[in-house]
Amino acid sequence: MNKSVFALPRLLAVVAVAALATAALPASAQSAGQWMVKVGENLITPMVHSGDLSGPGLGGVKVDVNSAYAPIVAATYMITDNISTELVLGLPYRHDMVGKGSINGVGKIGDVQQLPPTLFVQYRLLEPTARFRPYVGLGVTYAYFRDAHASSTLVALLGPTNVDIEAKFGISPQIGATYAINDRWFIDSALVKTYLKTTATLDSSGTKRTIDTKLDPVAFSISVGYKF
């Protein structure tokens, strides 16, 4: 079973305990000039639309990409009482790639690490002193892919193969909300959709094949943060 099934519930349990322990304390404002930092877990689920693998040999080969999760850290600065900017970073996500189309059912054909640092501009609703503050954002994501490997299944189909996936920028709309636990600590949850298309190149003993893929991932995060 995918480990991501368990990661977010674990963090939710920690957040719930913290909230119960400090619920009676007053909340502070999210106001101009304030910094916020948060750490949490982020689950990325690619919504894949795959083209066909080019080149000689197999026809109609497509690809799908499995979900992955990783810890994240973010820094937010309140430009005004309602407008903020946020940078989200994290550890690499390890995604499995599986065969589709004419090779549907063969299972894993490779894996890759990806890093998607994202810079958002956000608008926060309600008053700065509100305990619960929803927000919307628009960001730019740089999706960097590294350490891609062909599985033994793909090697059996194409021979020894090197895999390279092109880094790309994507646009990332965001919705989220914060809940103030006390005057410094808060809970944050966000949902992000990134519009992202990339090209993978498979080099099998000098024979190069490419496949264009829309990844368009949806990411869900939950975090604990601190205001100062």
C-alpha positions as CSV (number, residue, x, y, z in Angstrom):
1,M,0.0,0.0,0.0
2,N,1.2,3.5,-0.7
3,K,2.9,5.0,2.3
4,S,1.2,8.3,1.6
5,V,-2.0,6.8,3.1
6,F,-0.4,7.0,6.5
7,A,1.7,10.1,6.5
8,L,-1.0,12.8,6.7
9,P,-3.1,11.1,9.4
10,R,0.0,10.9,11.6
11,L,0.5,14.6,11.3
12,L,-3.2,15.3,11.8
13,A,-3.0,13.5,15.1
14,V,-0.1,15.6,16.3
15,V,-1.9,18.8,15.3
16,A,-5.0,17.7,17.1
17,V,-3.1,17.1,20.3
18,A,-1.4,20.5,20.0
19,A,-4.8,22.2,19.4
20,L,-6.4,20.6,22.4
21,A,-3.5,21.5,24.7
22,T,-3.6,25.3,23.8
23,A,-7.1,26.0,22.6
24,A,-7.9,28.3,25.6
25,L,-5.0,30.7,24.7
26,P,-5.7,33.9,22.7
27,A,-4.9,34.2,19.0
28,S,-2.7,36.9,17.5
29,A,-3.1,38.8,14.3
30,Q,-1.7,38.0,10.9
31,S,-0.7,41.6,10.1
32,A,1.6,43.6,7.9
33,G,5.3,43.0,8.6
34,Q,4.8,39.6,10.2
35,W,6.8,36.4,9.4
36,M,5.4,32.9,9.6
37,V,7.2,29.6,9.2
38,K,5.6,26.2,9.0
39,V,6.6,22.5,8.6
40,G,4.4,19.7,7.5
41,E,3.7,16.9,5.0
42,N,2.7,17.3,1.4
43,L,1.0,14.6,-0.8
44,I,1.4,15.1,-4.5
45,T,-0.9,13.2,-6.9
46,P,-0.1,13.6,-10.6
47,M,-3.2,13.8,-12.9
48,V,-1.4,12.3,-15.8
49,H,-2.3,12.6,-19.5
50,S,0.3,10.8,-21.5
51,G,1.4,11.0,-25.1
52,D,2.8,8.0,-27.0
53,L,6.5,7.0,-26.8
54,S,8.2,8.0,-30.1
55,G,10.8,6.1,-32.0
56,P,11.1,2.5,-33.3
57,G,9.9,-0.6,-31.6
58,L,6.9,-0.6,-29.3
59,G,3.8,1.4,-30.4
60,G,1.2,3.0,-28.2
61,V,3.4,3.0,-25.1
62,K,2.1,5.5,-22.5
63,V,3.0,6.2,-18.9
64,D,1.4,7.0,-15.6
65,V,3.0,8.4,-12.4
66,N,2.1,7.4,-8.9
67,S,1.5,9.7,-5.9
68,A,4.3,10.5,-3.5
69,Y,4.7,12.5,-0.2
70,A,7.5,14.4,1.5
71,P,8.1,16.8,4.3
72,I,7.8,20.5,3.5
73,V,8.9,23.8,5.0
74,A,7.5,27.2,4.1
75,A,8.3,30.8,5.0
76,T,5.5,33.5,4.6
77,Y,5.8,37.3,4.9
78,M,2.8,39.5,5.4
79,I,3.2,42.4,2.9
80,T,-0.1,44.0,4.1
81,D,-2.8,42.8,6.5
82,N,-4.3,40.8,3.6
83,I,-1.5,40.2,1.0
84,S,1.3,37.8,1.7
85,T,4.1,36.0,-0.2
86,E,5.1,32.4,0.6
87,L,8.0,30.2,-0.5
88,V,7.5,26.4,-0.2
89,L,10.4,24.0,-0.2
90,G,10.8,20.4,0.7
91,L,12.7,17.1,0.4
92,P,12.6,15.2,-2.9
93,Y,9.5,13.2,-3.8
94,R,10.2,9.8,-5.2
95,H,7.6,8.9,-7.9
96,D,7.1,5.5,-9.5
97,M,6.3,5.4,-13.2
98,V,4.1,2.6,-14.5
99,G,3.3,1.4,-18.0
100,K,0.1,2.3,-19.7
101,G,-1.3,2.0,-23.2
102,S,0.1,-1.0,-25.1
103,I,2.1,-2.0,-22.0
104,N,-0.7,-1.6,-19.5
105,G,-0.3,-4.2,-16.7
106,V,3.5,-4.5,-16.8
107,G,3.8,-2.5,-13.6
108,K,6.6,-0.2,-12.7
109,I,8.8,0.9,-15.6
110,G,11.0,3.4,-13.7
111,D,11.2,5.9,-10.9
112,V,12.3,9.5,-10.5
113,Q,12.9,12.1,-7.8
114,Q,11.4,15.5,-8.2
115,L,11.8,18.8,-6.4
116,P,9.0,21.5,-6.9
117,P,10.0,24.7,-5.1
118,T,7.1,27.1,-5.4
119,L,6.7,30.9,-4.8
120,F,3.2,32.1,-4.1
121,V,1.4,35.5,-3.8
122,Q,-1.6,35.1,-1.6
123,Y,-4.7,37.1,-0.5
124,R,-6.0,36.3,3.0
125,L,-9.6,36.8,3.7
126,L,-11.3,38.1,6.9
127,E,-9.7,40.4,9.5
128,P,-6.1,40.0,10.7
129,T,-7.3,39.1,14.2
130,A,-9.6,36.3,12.9
131,R,-8.7,32.9,14.4
132,F,-9.7,31.1,11.1
133,R,-8.4,32.8,7.9
134,P,-8.9,31.3,4.5
135,Y,-6.7,32.4,1.6
136,V,-6.2,32.0,-2.1
137,G,-2.9,32.2,-3.9
138,L,-1.2,32.0,-7.3
139,G,2.3,30.6,-7.6
140,V,5.1,29.6,-9.9
141,T,6.5,26.1,-9.5
142,Y,9.9,25.0,-10.9
143,A,9.7,21.2,-11.2
144,Y,13.2,19.7,-11.3
145,F,13.6,16.0,-12.0
146,R,16.7,14.0,-11.1
147,D,18.0,10.5,-10.4
148,A,15.6,8.8,-12.9
149,H,16.0,5.0,-13.3
150,A,14.6,2.5,-15.7
151,S,13.2,-0.6,-14.1
152,S,14.2,-4.2,-15.0
153,T,10.8,-4.4,-16.9
154,L,11.7,-1.4,-19.1
155,V,15.2,-2.8,-19.7
156,A,13.6,-6.1,-20.8
157,L,11.5,-4.2,-23.3
158,L,14.0,-1.7,-24.7
159,G,17.4,-2.8,-23.5
160,P,19.7,-0.9,-21.1
161,T,18.1,2.6,-20.9
162,N,19.0,5.9,-19.5
163,V,16.0,8.2,-18.5
164,D,16.1,12.0,-18.5
165,I,13.1,14.2,-17.6
166,E,13.2,17.9,-18.6
167,A,12.8,20.5,-15.8
168,K,9.8,22.8,-16.3
169,F,8.0,25.8,-14.9
170,G,4.3,25.5,-14.0
171,I,1.5,27.8,-12.8
172,S,0.0,26.8,-9.4
173,P,-3.3,28.1,-8.1
174,Q,-3.8,27.6,-4.4
175,I,-6.6,27.6,-1.8
176,G,-5.9,27.1,1.9
177,A,-6.7,28.3,5.5
178,T,-4.9,28.8,8.8
179,Y,-6.3,28.3,12.2
180,A,-4.7,30.0,15.2
181,I,-4.0,27.7,18.1
182,N,-2.7,30.4,20.3
183,D,-0.8,33.8,20.0
184,R,2.1,32.1,18.1
185,W,1.2,28.7,16.9
186,F,-1.2,27.8,14.0
187,I,-2.4,25.0,11.8
188,D,-2.3,25.4,8.0
189,S,-3.8,23.3,5.3
190,A,-3.6,24.0,1.5
191,L,-4.6,22.5,-1.8
192,V,-2.6,23.3,-4.9
193,K,-3.1,22.4,-8.6
194,T,-0.1,22.8,-10.8
195,Y,-0.3,23.0,-14.6
196,L,2.8,21.2,-15.8
197,K,3.9,19.5,-19.0
198,T,7.3,17.8,-19.5
199,T,9.2,15.6,-21.9
200,A,11.1,12.4,-20.9
201,T,13.9,11.1,-23.1
202,L,14.8,7.4,-23.1
203,D,18.2,6.6,-24.5
204,S,18.6,2.9,-25.2
205,S,22.1,2.2,-26.5
206,G,22.0,5.3,-28.7
207,T,18.4,5.0,-29.8
208,K,16.5,7.9,-28.3
209,R,12.8,7.9,-27.7
210,T,10.7,10.7,-26.2
211,I,7.3,10.9,-24.5
212,D,5.4,14.1,-23.8
213,T,3.3,14.0,-20.6
214,K,1.0,16.4,-18.8
215,L,1.5,15.8,-15.1
216,D,-0.9,18.5,-13.7
217,P,-0.4,17.3,-10.1
218,V,-2.8,18.1,-7.2
219,A,-1.0,18.6,-3.9
220,F,-2.5,18.5,-0.4
221,S,-0.6,19.7,2.7
222,I,-1.1,20.0,6.4
223,S,1.4,21.9,8.5
224,V,2.1,23.3,11.9
225,G,3.4,26.9,11.9
226,Y,4.8,29.6,14.2
227,K,4.3,33.4,13.9
228,F,6.9,36.0,14.9
